[in-house]
Amino acid sequence: MAMVVAKQLKKTYRSGDIDVQAIQGVDFTIQPASFVSFVGPSGSGKSTLLNMIGCLDPPTAGSLQVVGKDISNLNRQQAAKFRGEHIGFVFQDFNLIPVLTVFENVEYPLQMVQNWPREKRRKRVQELLEAVGMGDQGHKFPSQISGGQKQRVAVARALVTNASLVLADEPTANLDSTTANHVIELMKKMRDEFGTTFIFSTHDPRVVNNAETIFTLEDGKLLQGKGGNHV
Amino acid sequence: MFNIFKLALRNLRRYMRRTLLTSSLITLGIVAVLLFVSISGSFKSMMVGQITDSMLGHLQVHRKGYLASIDNLPLDRNLKGKQIKVVEEALEKDKNVAAYSMRIKLGAMFSNYTETTNIRLNAVNPEQELKTVPMLAERMIEGKKEGLVAKGEILVPELIAKGMDVKLNDSIVLVATNKDGSVNGQPFVVRGILEGISGPGGRDGIIHIDDARALLRMEDKEVSEIAIRLKKIQSMKDVFANLDTTLGSLKNQMDKPVFEVHTWEKLSPFFNIARMIDLMTLFIKVMLVAIVLVSIMNVMIMAVYERINEIGTIAAMGTSPNKILALFIMEGFLLGLLGTLSGVLISLLAIGAMNISQISFDFGRQEGLLLSPSIGVAEVLTVSLIVIAIAVLASLQPAWKAARMDPITALRHV
């Protein structure tokens, strides 16, 4: 079963009196455990596409299946539930909750979204923190760790729920080269270890070069791909 | 729920200064309300106690129309034998009645053999009167308190005693006109001097009821009023309703009501002061509600605005809108709770301190009244619950806004 299947997917925004066609009928398929990158200039529709895949924004037309489920018509509660069960997010600014420790940040989706029992939850969080090399930093607050470490924590948080799909919007934009490479390596390792599909929206060539499938977007249309179904 | 509680608590700690400032404002409001309620309540209950326990009793029964002309102390509107019996029977049946006292109220000329003045008198059965208004004896600033008054004795109000230069054991004469217009005089020995207090009857002299009957040449056992003391003042409304129904329904041959029943509230002008105090208390409570509403709403609006990105993040992770709503409501609740708890604590300590330091004050002609503020658990709970409920209410709009926030817009917010 494909991880993401989009057919004639469209998204139109109303901006003032003008309708803006952010995505203009794209078709693509993403296979499980793949490392996919959406690239393109600013305003090409990368983030819009990622938002639609992440159930944050419903499509205007077309169909979109994620993890085998048509997510085109989910309401707010259903979309939130679906995200909590299947999708992890990694953000450019890390978006860790400042009042929670590293451990608690990773624990958050299990505790507040999936209601795991305490012991099982703590074991899982520690496993993930170990996997991203932050096993001994759980007690620290986000303000006490570096940018690279924050992104590692964000990756752990995205994966802790056994999410089959992780959406990463410019995950390396705020990191230096070395740290960015480490984070990319980490995500690849996680993909290999947990079979998670990673989808990026990025300008960063380091991420693009590591992607197995590349979709290039321009003015809301798919142009070409590497290793995927668009060349 | 515990997770939401923990997260809300951490967020309040994150903005510690703001949390402390807001909760201090609530604390200040709570302290103002509770101290005002306790002090005004103490003053009110003291005054009410003084009025009911040393003058009026809790309720009074008169013949219909007596109260309207009480300033003239009419003798032709007294209750008579059969009527008194009906009232007695009704009172004996009521288990809430602790005691009652028959009184004749009359006006007389008071002479010390050199000067004459007028005096209002309460003629009582001492035994009944002490049971009905037990603090009456405490108002005697001179003289023997035991037994209150015997036949041939008079308790002279302080002002007349001073004005007429009358002292204990002096002989005086009372001259009164009865309802038929016949004038009669009788000598009395000054048994005691009575402290004057505010309110009706607060400056009346006291004689024995048998002396009044003799002075007025009453052949029947008439009384002007029957003062009633209840076991608990809280039952006053019930007893009043009961007596009003029982006695108020009785009619004479001309089909007109025979009796009128009144609570002390109707009889004393202090009740209006008490109502004014209640109104001020209500006003202060409304102010408190406004303070809580505005401060919590302001803080919560700020909290939502400052954490838009964070709201987007937790929404993206799958946190349900209901949980986001609960998170912000919990923050408002905790702010209210913090302010309330510290406010209640400070108020109780202040009330305790005031009681220990024995603060006294003057009210009218009364000096050295002891301020003994106290507050009931019910009042504390009511104020606390109102504040906490308002805190939650004030958080609703910002919390709703946070819960309904579009995750994408929120995540884009810088």
Interface residues (C-beta under 8 A of the other chain):
Chain A: N51 G54 L56 D57 R76 Q77 A80 K81 F82 R83 G84 E85 I87 F89 F91 D93 N95 I97 P98 V99 L100 Y108 P109 Q111 M112 V113 R157
Chain B: N3 I4 L7 R10 N11 R13 R14 N309 E310 G312 T313 I314 A315 A316 M317 G318 T319 S320 P321 K323 P407 I408 L411
